[in-house]
Amino acid sequence: MPTATRPPTVAWALFGFDGRIDREVFWLSNLFCLALTVPLALALPIFEFDGETIHVRYGTFGLLVMILEFGALMWVQIALAVKRLHDRGVTGWASILLAVPVVSILAFFVIGIIPGDRGPNMYGPGANERGR
């Protein structure tokens, strides 16, 4: 439980796999990711459709940026899911459900809606007790 001794940070919330987060942090972090992702996706379209053919617009650079963005977003989503599962006292390995089509949608909402355990559990102090 190394997270019990240090205050929460944005970097820890988005990139760390240890500890617990509450539902509020989960949803706000997802909104933050959405706020970063949508403008980038709109600014760097990879393909352009003119009605008859599809053209590569930004080529390798645009594709590379989108791959890096997708990789970073997946890391953040898994880290958030693991910490929410920890808040319920469940192993982070259960986040594998997010990789299963259709099940992932249900799992995402279940992870984000069901409240966490009150008080400390094996993954750290209660999410609302961190750093306070």
C-alpha positions in Angstrom: 0.0 0.0 0.0 2.6 2.6 -1.0 -0.1 5.1 -2.0 -1.3 5.5 1.6 1.8 7.7 2.4 1.7 10.1 -0.5 -0.9 12.6 -1.5 -2.8 12.0 -4.8 -1.6 13.7 -7.9 -3.0 14.0 -11.4 -0.1 11.9 -12.8 -0.8 9.2 -10.2 -4.5 9.2 -11.0 -4.0 8.9 -14.8 -0.9 6.7 -15.0 -0.5 4.8 -11.7 -1.9 1.3 -11.1 -1.7 1.3 -7.3 -4.2 2.5 -4.8 -7.9 3.5 -5.1 -10.0 6.2 -6.7 -13.6 7.1 -6.1 -16.3 7.5 -8.7 -15.9 11.2 -9.0 -12.2 11.0 -9.9 -13.0 8.2 -12.3 -15.6 10.2 -14.2 -13.7 13.5 -14.1 -10.6 11.7 -15.4 -12.6 10.2 -18.2 -14.0 13.7 -19.1 -10.5 15.1 -19.0 -9.3 12.4 -21.5 -12.3 13.1 -23.7 -11.6 16.8 -23.7 -8.0 16.1 -24.9 -8.8 13.4 -27.4 -11.7 14.9 -29.3 -9.9 18.1 -30.4 -6.8 16.1 -31.4 -8.9 13.7 -33.4 -10.6 16.5 -35.2 -7.3 18.4 -35.9 -5.5 15.4 -37.3 -7.8 13.5 -39.6 -5.9 10.6 -41.2 -8.3 9.9 -44.0 -10.4 12.2 -46.2 -13.4 10.9 -48.2 -14.5 13.0 -51.2 -17.6 10.9 -52.1 -15.8 8.4 -54.3 -12.4 7.7 -52.9 -10.6 7.8 -49.6 -7.3 9.8 -49.5 -4.6 9.7 -46.9 -4.5 13.3 -45.6 -1.6 13.6 -43.2 0.1 10.3 -44.0 2.6 8.8 -41.6 2.7 11.8 -39.2 -1.0 11.8 -38.5 -1.1 8.1 -38.2 1.8 8.1 -35.7 0.1 10.8 -33.6 -3.1 8.9 -33.5 -1.4 5.6 -32.6 0.5 7.4 -29.7 -2.7 9.0 -28.6 -4.6 5.7 -28.6 -1.8 4.0 -26.7 -1.7 6.7 -24.0 -5.5 6.7 -23.8 -5.6 2.9 -23.3 -2.9 3.1 -20.6 -5.0 5.8 -18.7 -8.2 3.8 -19.1 -6.7 0.7 -17.8 -5.1 2.6 -14.9 -8.4 4.2 -13.9 -10.2 0.9 -14.2 -7.7 -0.9 -12.0 -7.9 1.7 -9.3 -11.7 1.7 -9.4 -11.6 -2.1 -9.1 -9.2 -1.8 -6.2 -11.8 0.6 -4.6 -14.3 -2.3 -4.6 -11.7 -4.8 -3.3 -11.3 -6.5 -6.6 -8.0 -7.4 -8.3 -7.0 -5.1 -11.2 -6.8 -8.1 -13.4 -10.6 -8.0 -13.7 -10.0 -4.9 -16.0 -9.3 -7.4 -18.8 -13.1 -7.3 -19.2 -12.6 -3.9 -20.8 -11.0 -5.6 -23.7 -14.0 -7.8 -24.5 -16.4 -6.1 -27.1 -19.9 -5.4 -25.8 -18.9 -6.5 -22.3 -16.5 -3.6 -22.1 -19.4 -1.1 -22.3 -21.3 -2.7 -19.4 -18.0 -3.1 -17.4 -17.1 0.6 -17.9 -20.4 1.7 -16.5 -20.4 -0.8 -13.7 -16.9 0.2 -12.7 -17.9 3.9 -12.8 -21.3 3.6 -11.0 -21.0 1.1 -8.2 -19.6 2.7 -5.0 -16.4 1.5 -3.5 -15.7 -0.1 -0.2 -15.9 2.1 2.9 -12.7 2.4 4.8 -9.4 0.8 4.1 -9.0 -2.5 2.2 -6.0 -4.5 0.9 -5.4 -1.9 -1.8 -5.1 1.2 0.5 -7.2 3.6 2.5 -10.6 4.6 1.4 -10.6 6.6 -1.8 -12.2 9.6 0.0 -9.6 9.3 2.8 -6.5 9.7 0.6 -4.4 12.7 1.4 -6.9 14.3 3.8 
